[in-house]
Amino acid sequence: MSNISPLATVHPNAKIGENVEIGPYAYVDEFVEIGDGCRIMPHATIFNYVRIGKDCSVFPGAVIGAEPQDLKFEGEITYVEIGDRVTVRECATINRGTKASGKGVTRIDDDTLLMSYTHVAHDCHVGKHCILVSYVGIAGETEVDDWAILGGSTVAHQFSRIGVHAMVGGCSKINKDIPPYVLCGREPITYCGVNIVGLRRRGFTSDQIRNIKDIYDMLYFDGMNVSDACAKIESGFPQSEERDTILNFIRSSKRGIIKGSTSTTKGEVD
């Protein structure tokens, strides 16, 4: 049995799961699906063509499913798809996709946190267990891979990609792709090392972290161009999930990856 405030506006055709709470003055449009156990708090707005999974929380002032802010949008039916256990904090906005992108859907995967005033533009894909800190804005068709963290007030250029387990410092301007497992920041944005603390928290062994560090030392500090460094990494390091994740990311990058910082040096993993 769901608990829907009589002061909420919920279209009778909206599909509302079991044990859903919808607070006063929330708005839920006709073509909306809300999974079991969700909380839609007062003054939250969920427009058409939004699918929300189970046990999600949408805080006051958040707007999900507004039309994309893209001049190529022509009123077509496109979607927002949100996984399970996603939290959308106060005044965050998630726009629908566009037909022009070839995707037509903006997607937020399971267990992700969008803090207050974050903006996820059309056709973006934010992976599992990600955190977008307050005032982050990611432009159209940005991809944020699983476990990535974007520090507060960071902005990402359209078509950017942030790799798995990467951590981006606050107030960064992302105009190049961020490789997996790294720490980055400064102005202009540069590689600052490996996300050692994050990797340890997620169960990576010291050997795995050392291997990732050695790969990035070769990429950023051995004086080779990116393609030559990738070839040497492939031949010089045994096959592993981490090695292949890094190489596949770099080789598929369309914008190119961030550069190394002159103040960052090779070092040991404590």
N, C-alpha and C positions, 0 to 999 in steps of 0.2 A: 504494500500500500504506500503510495507516494503522498508527500505533504506539500501541497501547492497552496501558496497564500492566495486568498481571494482578491488581493490587491495586485497580483501578478497578471500579466497578459500572456496567455498561452493559447496558441491556435488549437482548435479541437482536433485537427488532423496531425498535429505533432505527435511523434512516437516517444512516449515517456516510459522508461523502465520502472522496475520495482524499487521502492525505498529511495526515491528521488526527492530532494528538497528544493523547492523553488520559492525564493523569498519575495517580499513585497516589491512591487514596481519593476520586477524583472520582466523581460520581453523575450518570448520564444516564438519564432515564426512557424509557418505551416510545414515547410519541408525540412524539418529538423528531427534528428534522432538522438536521444539522450539515454545512455546506458544505466544499468542498475547502480544504485548507491551514490549517484552524483549529487553535488550541492551547487545549485545555481543561486548565488546570493543576491540581495537587493540591488536593483538598478543595473544588473548585468543584462547585456543584450546579445541574443543569438539570432542572427538573420538566417535566411533560407540557405538550404543546401549544405548544412553542417551535420556531421556525424561525430558524436562524442562517445567514447568507450565507457568502461565501468569505473566507478570510484574516483571520478574527476571532481575538481573544485574550481569554480569560476567565481572570482571575487567581484565586489561592487565596481561598477564603472567599466569593466572589461567589455570589449566588443568583438565578437567572433562572427566571421562570415560576411563582413561588409564587402561591397564590390571593390575589385582591385583598383589601385591608383595607377592605372596604366592606360595611356591614350589608345592603345590597340584593343582594349576591351570593348566589345560590341553588344553587351547585354546577354551573352550566351550563358547557358547553365554550366557552372563550374562549382568546385567543391572545396570545403575544408574538412579534413579527416583527422581526428584526434584519437590517440590510443587510450590505454587504461592508465589510471593513477596519474594523470597529468594535472598540474596545478597552474592556473592562469590567474595571476595576481591583479591588484587594482589597476584599472585603466590600461591594461595591455590590449593590443589590437592584433588580430590575425585576419588577413584578407584572403578572399577566395582566389583560385587560380585563374588563368586565362587560356583561351583556345589558341592564341598565337604562339604560346610557349610549346605547344604539343603535349603538355602535361594535363592542364586543366584542374589541378588539385594542389592545394597547400596542405602539407602533412606534418603533424607533430606526433612522434612516436611515444611509446610507453615511458612512464616514470620521469618525465621531463618537467622542469620547473621554469616557468616564464615569470620573472619578477615584475614589479610594478612598472608601468609605462614602457614596457618593451613593445617592439613592433616587428611582426613577421609579415613580410610582403608576399605578393602573389607568387605561387608556384615554388615557394621555399620548401625544403625538407629538413626538419630538425629531428635528429635521431633519438635513440633511447638514452635515458639517464643524463641528459644534457641540462646545463644551467645557463640561462641568459639573465644576467644580473640587471638591475634596474637601469632603464634608459638605453638599453641596447637596441639598435635598429639594424635589421638585415634586409637588404634590398632584394628585388625580385630574383628568383631562381638561385638563391644562395643555398648551399648544402652544408649542414652542420652535422658531422658524423657522431656516432655514439660516444657518450661520456665526455664530450667537449664542454669547456666552460669559457664563456665570454664575459670579461670583466665589465663593470658598470660604464655606461656611456660609450661603449665601443660601437663603431658603425662599420658595416661591411658593404663593399661595392657589389653591384649586381653580378651574378654568375660566379661569385667567390665560393671557395670550398674550405672548410675547416676540418682537419683530419681527426680521427679517433683519439681520445685521451689528450687532446691538445688543450692548453690553457693560455688564453689571451689576456694580457694585462688591461686594466681599465683605461678608458679614453683612447684606445687604439683606433687607428684608421686602417682597415683591412682592404688593401687593393691588390694583394697577391694571395695565392693559396697558402694555407697554413698546414705544413706536413703533420703527420700523425705523431703523437707522443711528445710534442715539444712545448716549451715555454717560449712566449714571444711577447714583445712590447716595444717601447721606445718610439721615437719619431725621427725618421720614418720607421715603420714596424720592421723588426729584425728578429732573427733567431737568437735566443738568450740561453739555450740549454735544453735539457730533457726534463720533462715533468716528473721528477723522481718521486716527490711526495705523493702525487696523485696515483702514480703507478704502484707504489708500495701499498697504498690504501686499497687498491683494487686487486691485490694478490699477485702482482708480478714478482718474480724471484730476482735476487741480486744478479744472477747470471743473465737473465733476460734484459734487465735494465742496463747492465754493462754492455751487452751486445748492441742495444739501441744507441747508447752513447758512442760506442766505437764507430757505428755506421755514420752517425751524424758528424763525428770528428773527421772522417774521411770525406764526407760530402762538402763540409764547410771550411775545412782547414788544410786540406792537402793540395790546394792550388789547381785543381782540375775543373773543367767546365762540368755542367750537370750531367750531360750524357756520358762523358768519360767516367765520372765518378760512379754513376749507376752501374756501368759495365764492370768496373773494378769491384764494387760492392757485391754484385751478383757472383763474380768469380772468386772473390776472396773471403766471403762469409758463408758458412754452411746454411742450407735451406732452413728457414724457420718462419713461423707465422708473422713475426715482427719484421723480419727482413723483407718478406714478400709484400706485406702491407705498405711499407715505406716505398719500395720500388714501384709497385702498381700505382700508388697515389701520384708519385712524381712524374711517372711516364704518361699518365692520363691527364695531367694538369694542363688546362687550356690557357690559364692566365700566367703560368709560371709561379714558382714558389718564392717565398720571402728570402731575402739575402741574409748572410751572417753578419754579426756585429764585430767590428774591429776590437771592441773591448771584451768580447767573449773568447775564452781560450779553452784549449783541451784541459781536461781535469779528471780526477778520479771520482768514482762513485763511492761515497762513504757507506 
